[in-house]
Each structure stands twice: as structure tokens, then as C-alpha cells.
Amino acid sequence: MLRKLLKQTLRATYPYQHFLIRSRAEFPFLLNALKLTGIGAEIGVKHGTYSQYLLTHWRGQKLFSIDPYFESEVEVEADGRVVTQMSHDACYARAREKLAPFGARSTLLREASPQAAENFQDGALDFCYIDALHQFEPVLLDMEAWFPKIKCTGILAGHDYINGEWRGVRYGVKTAVDEFCRANNVRAVISHETDTPSWFIFKSRAG
Ligand SMILES: C[S@@+](CC[C@H](N)C(=O)[O-])C[C@H]1O[C@@H](n2cnc3c(N)ncnc32)[C@H](O)[C@@H]1O
């Protein structure tokens, strides 16, 4: 465990070989190594597990964790049933509890993406990690909304670079990321997890 953590923290290749990202667990260490330690955002928070992980290992000033926690027909459980408002409210309460110990470094916003992006100035964020709705169209809309908010040396990233039916949802993340990259002349680096890899776009490599 300690060896793994040290390896993640000290990986000498971070500044040079961004394509060597084994899993999203390495993301906060990569951000630290690249000195992307200002403001970040996670879109889609649920219980706050990954926001908590980021805040624990990332040396950044402030993380905005953004999720509307609002019942909608596109948000379903593995068995296909709509996630109820009661379940969203319970997730919100759980996330608040998990993120409270981080004080002013953490702000949990009960807002929906992509509209939430309008409250941030262009170039304001060091990174944004998208893990909200996973269908093709909402992912593409999220990417288009948040990409301008990332500073020129920053990273736009997200979870579940996969297509197809999974846990009752038709995933279209892979197609959305590929299409976004083509349209914006950028490349996505994919982490090495076999089931739910993450994608990372280094804005400095655009064009
Ligand atoms: C897969 S979960 C997020 C898990 C979290 N990122 C983690 O790894 O711990 C997806 C979350 O996206 C949220 N969500 C759905 N629509 C959203 C939207 N328009 N904007 C932001 N979050 C949204 C859902 O409420 C749900 O909590």
C-alpha cells in the first residue's frame, strides 16, 4: 500500500510521459507534479467518494464538487429503475458529510452541468473531471461547456471511456470524447484500467 502510494507520488515520468496513467487514482499526484494546484472541479459527485479522494491527495487550493442531486428519467439504477429523489437526497447528505472535514478547500454545489459552467470564468480551472451523465450527448455538452473553463496548461478529464449498455445505461462516453478530440484537434490519453478507464486531455497539447 505504502509502496504504491510512494510510486504514485514520485513517478519521475509525470512531467514528460503523460500517457503513462495507470488509473484515475493517479490523477491527484499527476496534478501535483504538474503544479496544477489552484482550482479544480468534479462534475457528478454522488456520495463524494472521488471528490474526497482528490481533496485528500491533491495539494490544490479549492475543489468545486458539482451535482444537482435531482431525479430525472435519464438517471437510472442498474436494474433500470429511475434513481428516486429520496436516494439523491441521501447521496447529497453523504457527500456533505464526507467533504465537510476539508473546510474552505471544498465547495459542494447542488447545480446541474452544463449550466453550472456559466458561473466560472474562462481559464479559471486547473482541471475539471467529468463523471455525470454518461450518454453521448450530455458528455459532449459537458466537454464543450467545461473545456473553455480550463487554463491553457490545465487538464479536462473524465470517467468511463466506454460505449454500450452498462448497468442499465447506454454509455456513449468513448464516442463523445473521440468526436470532441477530432473537432478540437486534441488528443485524449486513456488510463489503463480495463473496465472503466478515465480519459485526460492536456490543453497545452491542443492544436
Ligand atoms: C457516476 S455518479 C458520480 C460518481 C463520482 N464521480 C465518484 O466517482 O465518486 C454520477 C453522478 O452524476 C450526477 N449527475 C447527473 N446529471 C448531472 C448533471 N447534469 N450535472 C452534474 N451531475 C449530474 C448524478 O446525480 C450522480 O450523482
The ligand as an SDF file (V2000), in Angstrom:
LIG
                    3D

 27 29  0  0  0  0  0  0  0  0999 V2000
  -21.3130    8.1090  -11.5140 C   0  0  0  0  0  0  0  0  0  0  0  0
  -22.0030    9.1810  -10.3410 S   0  0  0  0  0  0  0  0  0  0  0  0
  -20.5910   10.1290   -9.8530 C   0  0  0  0  0  0  0  0  0  0  0  0
  -19.5830    9.3630   -9.0420 C   0  0  0  0  0  0  0  0  0  0  0  0
  -18.4280   10.1940   -8.5340 C   0  0  0  0  0  0  0  0  0  0  0  0
  -17.8090   10.9560   -9.5950 N   0  0  0  0  0  0  0  0  0  0  0  0
  -17.3750    9.2950   -7.9190 C   0  0  0  0  0  0  0  0  0  0  0  0
  -16.5570    8.7220   -8.6730 O   0  0  0  0  0  0  0  0  0  0  0  0
  -17.3340    9.1710   -6.6930 O   0  0  0  0  0  0  0  0  0  0  0  0
  -22.8800   10.2830  -11.3810 C   0  0  0  0  0  0  0  0  0  0  0  0
  -23.4960   11.4970  -10.6740 C   0  0  0  0  0  0  0  0  0  0  0  0
  -23.7830   12.4530  -11.7060 O   0  0  0  0  0  0  0  0  0  0  0  0
  -24.8630   13.2250  -11.2530 C   0  0  0  0  0  0  0  0  0  0  0  0
  -25.4450   13.9910  -12.3600 N   0  0  0  0  0  0  0  0  0  0  0  0
  -26.4800   13.6560  -13.1630 C   0  0  0  0  0  0  0  0  0  0  0  0
  -26.7510   14.6600  -14.0030 N   0  0  0  0  0  0  0  0  0  0  0  0
  -25.8570   15.6440  -13.7390 C   0  0  0  0  0  0  0  0  0  0  0  0
  -25.6350   16.9360  -14.2700 C   0  0  0  0  0  0  0  0  0  0  0  0
  -26.3950   17.4370  -15.2520 N   0  0  0  0  0  0  0  0  0  0  0  0
  -24.6270   17.6730  -13.7620 N   0  0  0  0  0  0  0  0  0  0  0  0
  -23.8420   17.1980  -12.7660 C   0  0  0  0  0  0  0  0  0  0  0  0
  -24.0170   15.9790  -12.2140 N   0  0  0  0  0  0  0  0  0  0  0  0
  -25.0170   15.2240  -12.6940 C   0  0  0  0  0  0  0  0  0  0  0  0
  -25.7990   12.2190  -10.6030 C   0  0  0  0  0  0  0  0  0  0  0  0
  -26.6690   12.8610   -9.6990 O   0  0  0  0  0  0  0  0  0  0  0  0
  -24.8190   11.2490   -9.9400 C   0  0  0  0  0  0  0  0  0  0  0  0
  -24.6740   11.5540   -8.5660 O   0  0  0  0  0  0  0  0  0  0  0  0
  1  2  1  0
  2  3  1  0
  2 10  1  0
  3  4  1  0
  4  5  1  0
  5  6  1  0
  5  7  1  0
  7  8  2  0
  7  9  1  0
 10 11  1  0
 11 12  1  0
 11 26  1  0
 12 13  1  0
 13 14  1  0
 13 24  1  0
 14 15  1  0
 14 23  1  0
 15 16  2  0
 16 17  1  0
 17 18  1  0
 17 23  2  0
 18 19  1  0
 18 20  2  0
 20 21  1  0
 21 22  2  0
 22 23  1  0
 24 25  1  0
 24 26  1  0
 26 27  1  0
M  CHG  2   2   1   9  -1
M  END
$$$$
